[in-house]
């Protein structure tokens, strides 16, 4: 039974050589694309890790923070600045 199925598959591939070739090329292209994207992802991940590892060694980050009273008012639903209540 298995030999019959394989025989029919080989016969179909011989009969449709162009379709078989295009299918093989498409599969190879897809596999190569996935491998390439995974490699890019790993490379970018390593680059970001290196950048952030160096970030803390010779730089100081200064961030603006809003006062506690303004945070509490914002939690109650008050808006500040150019925002208008509708």
C-alpha distances in whole Angstrom, upper triangle without the diagonal:
4,5,5,6,9,10,11,13,14,15,17,19,20,21,23,24,27,25,23,26,28,25,26,29,29,27,30,33,32,31,34,36,35,36,39,40,40,42,45,45,45,48,50,49,51,54,55,55,57,59,60,60,63,64,66,68,70,70,72,70,73,72,74,74,76,78,77,79,77,74,75,76,73,71,74,73,76,75,77,77,76,74,76,75,74
4,5,5,6,8,10,11,12,14,15,17,18,20,21,22,25,23,21,24,26,23,22,26,26,24,26,29,28,28,31,33,32,33,36,37,36,38,41,41,42,44,46,46,47,50,51,51,54,56,56,57,60,61,63,64,67,67,69,67,70,69,71,71,73,75,75,77,75,72,73,74,71,69,72,71,74,73,75,75,74,72,74,73,72
4,5,5,6,9,10,10,12,14,15,16,18,20,21,24,23,20,23,25,23,22,26,27,25,26,30,29,28,31,34,33,34,37,38,38,39,42,43,43,45,48,48,49,51,53,53,55,57,58,59,61,63,65,66,68,69,70,69,72,71,73,73,75,78,77,79,77,74,76,77,74,72,75,74,76,75,77,77,76,74,76,76,74
4,6,5,6,9,10,10,12,14,15,16,18,20,23,21,19,23,25,22,22,26,27,25,27,30,30,29,32,34,34,35,38,39,39,41,43,44,44,47,49,49,50,53,54,55,57,59,60,60,63,64,66,68,70,70,72,70,73,72,74,74,76,79,78,80,78,75,76,77,74,72,75,74,76,75,77,77,76,74,76,75,74
4,5,5,6,9,10,11,12,14,15,17,18,21,19,17,20,22,19,20,23,24,22,24,27,26,26,29,31,31,32,35,36,36,38,40,40,41,44,46,46,47,50,51,51,54,55,56,57,60,61,63,65,67,67,68,67,69,68,70,70,72,75,74,76,74,71,72,73,70,69,71,70,72,71,73,74,72,70,72,71,70
4,5,5,6,8,10,11,12,14,15,16,19,18,15,18,20,18,17,21,22,20,22,25,25,24,27,29,29,30,33,34,34,36,38,39,39,42,44,44,45,48,49,50,52,54,55,55,58,59,61,63,65,65,67,66,68,67,69,70,72,75,74,76,74,71,72,74,70,69,71,70,73,71,73,73,72,70,72,72,71
4,5,5,6,9,10,11,12,14,15,19,18,15,18,21,19,19,22,23,22,24,27,27,27,29,32,32,32,35,37,37,38,41,42,42,45,47,47,48,51,52,53,55,57,58,58,61,62,64,66,68,68,70,69,71,70,73,73,75,78,77,79,77,74,76,77,73,72,75,73,76,74,76,76,75,73,75,75,73
4,5,5,6,9,10,10,12,14,17,16,14,17,19,17,18,22,22,21,23,26,26,26,29,31,31,32,35,36,36,38,41,41,42,44,46,47,48,50,52,53,55,56,57,58,61,62,64,66,68,68,69,68,71,69,71,72,74,77,76,78,76,73,74,75,72,70,73,71,74,73,74,74,73,71,73,72,71
4,5,5,6,9,10,11,12,15,13,11,14,16,14,14,18,19,17,20,22,22,23,25,27,27,28,31,32,33,35,37,38,39,41,42,43,45,47,48,49,51,53,54,55,57,58,61,62,64,64,66,64,67,66,68,68,70,73,73,75,72,69,71,72,68,67,70,68,71,70,71,71,70,68,70,70,68
4,5,5,6,9,10,10,14,13,10,13,16,14,14,17,19,18,19,22,23,23,25,27,28,29,31,33,33,35,37,38,39,41,43,44,45,47,49,50,51,53,54,55,58,59,61,63,65,65,67,65,68,67,69,70,72,75,75,77,74,71,73,74,71,70,72,71,73,72,73,73,72,70,72,72,71
4,5,5,6,9,10,13,13,11,14,17,16,16,19,21,20,22,25,25,26,28,30,31,32,34,36,36,38,40,41,42,44,46,47,48,50,52,53,54,56,57,58,61,62,64,66,68,68,69,68,71,70,72,73,74,77,77,79,77,74,76,76,73,72,74,73,75,74,75,75,73,72,73,73,72
4,5,5,6,8,11,10,9,12,14,13,14,17,18,18,20,22,23,24,26,28,28,30,32,33,34,36,38,39,40,42,44,45,46,48,50,51,53,54,55,57,59,60,62,64,66,65,67,66,68,67,69,70,71,75,74,76,74,71,73,73,70,69,71,70,72,70,72,72,70,68,70,70,69
4,5,5,6,9,8,6,9,11,10,11,14,15,15,17,19,20,21,23,25,26,27,29,31,32,33,35,36,38,39,41,42,44,45,47,48,50,51,53,54,56,57,60,61,63,63,65,63,66,65,67,68,70,73,73,75,72,69,71,72,68,68,70,69,71,69,70,70,69,67,69,69,68
4,6,5,9,10,8,10,13,13,13,16,18,18,19,22,23,24,26,28,29,30,32,33,35,36,38,39,40,42,44,45,46,48,50,51,52,54,56,57,59,60,62,64,65,65,67,66,69,68,70,71,73,76,76,78,76,73,75,76,72,71,74,72,74,72,74,73,72,70,72,72,71
4,6,9,9,9,12,14,14,15,18,19,20,21,23,24,26,27,29,30,32,33,35,36,38,39,41,42,44,45,47,48,50,51,53,54,56,57,59,60,61,64,66,67,67,69,67,70,69,71,72,74,77,77,79,76,73,75,76,72,71,74,72,74,72,74,73,72,70,72,72,71
4,6,5,6,9,10,11,12,14,15,17,18,20,21,23,24,26,27,29,30,32,33,35,36,38,39,41,42,44,45,47,48,50,51,52,54,55,57,58,61,63,64,64,66,64,66,65,67,68,70,73,73,75,73,70,72,72,69,68,71,69,71,69,70,70,68,66,68,68,67
4,6,5,6,9,10,10,12,14,15,16,18,20,21,22,24,26,27,28,30,32,33,34,36,38,39,40,42,43,45,46,48,49,51,52,54,55,57,59,61,62,62,64,63,65,64,67,68,70,73,73,75,72,70,72,72,69,68,71,69,71,69,70,69,68,66,68,69,68
4,5,5,6,9,10,11,12,14,15,16,18,20,21,22,24,26,27,28,30,31,33,34,36,37,39,40,42,43,45,46,48,49,51,52,54,55,58,59,60,60,62,61,63,62,64,65,67,71,71,73,70,67,70,70,66,66,69,67,68,66,67,67,65,64,66,66,65
4,5,5,6,9,10,10,12,14,15,16,18,20,21,23,24,25,27,29,30,31,33,35,36,37,39,41,42,43,45,46,47,49,51,52,53,56,58,59,59,60,59,61,60,62,63,65,68,68,70,67,65,67,67,64,63,66,64,66,64,65,64,63,61,63,63,62
4,6,5,6,9,10,11,12,14,15,17,18,20,21,23,24,26,27,29,30,32,33,35,36,38,39,41,42,44,45,46,48,49,51,52,55,57,58,58,60,58,61,60,62,63,65,68,68,70,68,65,67,68,64,64,66,64,66,65,66,65,64,62,64,65,63
4,5,5,6,9,10,11,12,14,16,16,18,20,21,22,24,26,27,28,30,32,33,34,36,38,39,40,42,43,45,46,48,49,51,53,55,56,56,58,57,59,59,61,62,64,67,68,70,67,64,67,67,64,63,66,64,66,64,65,64,63,62,64,64,63
4,6,5,6,9,10,10,12,14,15,16,18,20,21,22,24,26,27,28,30,31,32,34,36,37,39,40,42,43,45,46,48,49,52,53,54,54,56,54,57,56,58,59,61,65,65,67,64,62,64,64,61,60,63,61,63,61,62,61,59,58,60,61,60
4,5,5,6,9,10,10,12,14,15,17,18,20,21,23,24,26,27,29,30,31,33,35,36,37,39,41,42,43,45,47,48,50,52,53,53,55,53,56,55,57,58,60,63,63,65,63,60,62,63,59,59,61,59,61,60,61,60,59,57,59,60,59
4,5,5,6,9,10,11,12,14,16,17,18,20,21,23,24,26,27,29,30,32,33,35,36,38,39,41,42,43,45,46,49,51,52,52,54,53,55,55,57,58,60,63,64,66,63,60,63,64,60,59,62,61,62,61,62,61,60,59,61,61,60
4,5,5,6,9,10,10,12,14,15,16,18,20,21,22,24,26,27,28,30,31,32,34,36,37,38,40,42,43,44,47,49,50,50,52,51,53,53,55,56,58,62,62,64,62,59,62,62,59,58,61,59,61,59,60,59,58,57,59,60,59
4,5,5,6,9,10,10,12,14,15,16,18,20,21,22,24,26,27,28,30,31,33,35,36,37,39,40,42,43,46,47,49,48,50,49,51,50,53,54,56,59,59,61,59,56,58,59,55,55,58,56,58,56,57,56,55,53,56,56,55
4,5,5,6,9,10,11,12,14,15,17,18,20,21,23,24,26,27,29,30,32,33,35,36,38,39,41,42,45,46,48,48,49,48,51,50,52,53,55,58,59,61,58,55,58,59,55,54,57,56,57,56,57,56,55,54,56,57,56
4,5,5,6,9,10,11,12,14,15,16,18,20,21,22,24,26,27,28,30,32,33,34,36,37,39,40,43,44,46,46,48,47,50,49,52,53,55,58,59,61,59,56,58,59,56,55,58,57,58,56,57,57,56,55,57,58,57
4,6,5,6,9,10,10,12,14,15,16,18,20,21,22,24,26,27,28,30,31,33,34,36,37,38,41,43,44,44,46,45,47,47,49,50,53,56,56,59,56,53,56,57,53,53,56,54,56,54,54,54,53,52,54,55,54
4,5,5,6,9,10,11,12,14,15,17,18,20,21,23,24,26,27,29,30,31,33,34,36,37,40,42,43,43,45,43,46,45,47,48,50,54,54,56,53,51,53,54,50,50,53,51,53,51,52,52,50,49,52,52,52
4,5,5,6,9,10,11,12,14,15,17,18,20,21,23,24,26,27,29,30,32,33,35,36,39,40,42,42,44,43,45,45,47,48,50,54,54,56,54,51,54,55,51,50,54,52,54,52,53,53,52,51,53,54,53
4,6,5,6,9,10,11,12,14,15,16,18,20,21,22,24,26,27,28,30,31,33,34,37,38,40,40,42,41,44,44,46,47,50,53,54,56,54,51,54,55,51,51,54,53,54,52,53,52,51,50,53,54,54
4,5,5,6,9,10,10,12,14,15,16,18,20,21,22,24,26,27,28,30,32,33,35,37,38,38,40,39,41,41,43,45,47,50,51,53,50,48,50,51,48,48,51,49,51,49,49,49,48,47,49,50,50
4,5,5,6,9,10,11,12,14,15,16,18,20,21,23,24,26,27,28,30,31,34,36,37,37,39,37,40,40,42,43,45,49,49,51,49,46,49,50,46,46,49,47,49,47,48,48,47,46,49,49,49
4,6,5,6,9,10,11,12,14,15,17,18,20,21,23,24,26,27,29,30,33,34,36,36,38,37,40,40,42,44,46,49,50,52,50,47,50,51,48,47,50,49,51,49,50,49,49,48,51,51,51
4,5,5,6,9,10,10,12,14,15,16,18,20,21,22,24,26,27,28,31,32,34,34,36,35,38,38,41,42,45,48,48,51,49,46,49,50,47,46,50,48,50,48,48,47,47,46,49,50,50
4,5,5,6,9,10,10,12,14,15,16,18,20,21,22,24,26,27,29,31,32,32,34,33,36,35,38,39,41,45,45,48,45,43,45,46,43,43,46,45,46,44,45,44,43,43,45,46,47
4,5,5,6,9,10,10,12,14,15,16,18,20,21,22,25,26,28,30,31,31,33,32,35,35,37,38,41,44,44,47,45,42,45,46,43,42,46,45,46,44,45,45,44,44,46,47,47
4,5,5,6,9,10,11,12,14,15,17,18,20,21,23,24,27,28,30,30,32,31,35,35,38,39,42,45,45,48,46,43,46,48,44,44,48,47,48,46,46,46,46,45,48,49,50
4,5,5,6,8,10,10,12,14,15,16,18,20,21,22,25,26,28,28,30,29,32,32,35,36,39,42,43,46,44,41,44,45,42,42,45,44,45,43,43,43,42,42,45,46,47
4,5,5,6,9,10,11,12,14,15,16,18,20,21,23,25,27,27,28,27,30,30,33,34,37,40,40,43,41,38,41,42,39,39,42,41,43,41,41,41,40,40,43,44,44
4,6,5,6,9,10,11,12,14,15,16,19,20,22,24,26,26,28,27,30,30,33,35,37,41,41,44,42,39,42,44,41,40,44,43,44,43,43,43,43,42,45,46,47
4,5,5,6,9,10,11,12,14,15,17,18,21,22,24,24,26,26,29,30,33,34,37,41,41,44,42,40,43,44,41,41,45,44,45,43,43,42,43,42,46,47,48
4,5,5,6,9,10,10,12,14,15,16,19,21,22,22,24,23,26,26,29,31,34,37,38,41,39,36,39,41,38,38,42,40,41,39,39,39,39,38,42,43,44
4,5,5,6,9,10,11,12,14,15,18,19,21,21,23,22,25,25,28,30,33,36,36,39,37,35,38,39,36,36,40,39,40,39,39,38,39,38,42,43,44
4,5,5,6,9,10,10,12,14,16,18,20,20,22,22,26,26,30,31,34,37,38,41,39,37,40,42,39,39,42,42,43,41,41,41,41,41,44,46,47
4,5,5,6,9,10,11,12,15,16,18,18,20,20,24,24,28,30,33,36,37,40,38,36,39,41,38,38,42,41,42,40,39,39,39,39,43,44,46
4,5,5,6,8,10,10,13,15,16,16,18,17,21,21,24,26,29,32,33,36,35,32,35,37,34,35,38,38,38,36,36,35,36,36,39,41,42
4,5,5,6,9,10,12,13,16,16,18,18,21,22,25,27,30,33,33,37,35,33,36,38,35,35,39,39,39,38,37,37,38,38,41,43,44
4,6,5,6,9,11,11,13,14,17,17,21,22,26,28,31,34,35,39,37,35,38,40,37,38,41,41,42,40,39,39,40,40,43,45,47
4,5,5,6,9,10,12,12,14,14,18,19,23,25,29,32,33,36,34,32,36,37,35,35,39,39,39,37,36,35,36,37,40,42,44
4,5,5,7,9,11,11,12,12,16,17,21,22,26,29,30,33,32,29,33,35,32,33,36,36,36,35,34,34,35,35,39,40,42
4,6,6,7,10,11,13,14,18,19,23,25,28,31,32,35,34,32,35,37,35,35,39,39,39,38,37,37,38,38,42,43,45
4,6,5,7,9,11,13,17,19,23,25,28,31,32,36,34,33,36,38,36,36,40,40,40,38,37,37,38,39,42,44,46
4,6,7,6,8,9,13,15,19,21,25,27,29,32,31,29,32,34,32,33,37,36,36,35,33,33,34,35,39,40,43
4,6,6,7,9,12,15,18,20,24,26,27,31,30,28,31,34,32,32,36,36,36,35,34,33,35,36,39,41,43
4,6,9,11,15,18,21,23,27,29,30,34,33,32,35,37,35,36,40,40,40,38,37,37,38,39,43,44,47
4,7,10,13,17,20,23,26,28,30,34,33,32,35,37,35,36,40,40,39,38,36,35,37,38,42,44,46
4,7,10,13,17,19,23,25,27,30,29,28,31,33,32,33,36,36,36,34,32,32,33,35,38,40,43
4,7,10,13,16,19,21,23,27,26,25,28,30,29,30,33,33,33,31,29,29,31,32,36,38,40
4,6,10,13,16,19,21,24,23,22,25,27,25,27,30,30,29,27,26,25,27,28,32,34,37
4,7,10,13,16,18,21,20,19,23,24,23,24,28,28,27,25,23,22,25,26,29,31,34
4,6,10,13,15,18,16,16,19,21,19,21,24,24,23,21,19,19,22,22,26,28,31
4,7,10,13,15,13,13,17,18,16,19,21,21,20,18,16,16,19,20,23,25,28
4,7,9,12,10,10,13,14,13,15,18,19,17,16,15,15,18,19,22,23,27
4,7,8,6,7,10,11,11,13,15,16,14,13,11,13,16,16,19,20,24
4,5,5,7,9,10,11,13,15,16,14,14,13,15,18,18,21,21,25
4,5,5,6,9,10,11,13,14,14,14,14,17,20,19,21,22,25
4,5,5,6,9,10,11,13,11,12,12,15,19,18,19,19,23
4,5,5,6,9,10,11,9,9,9,12,15,14,16,16,20
4,5,5,6,9,10,9,10,11,14,17,15,17,17,20
4,5,5,6,9,9,11,12,16,19,17,18,17,20
4,5,5,7,5,8,9,13,16,14,15,14,17
4,5,5,5,6,8,12,14,12,13,12,16
4,5,7,9,12,15,17,15,16,14,17
4,6,9,12,16,18,15,15,13,16
4,6,10,13,15,12,12,9,12
4,7,10,12,10,10,8,12
4,7,9,6,7,7,11
4,7,6,8,10,13
4,6,8,11,14
4,6,10,13
4,7,9
4,6
4
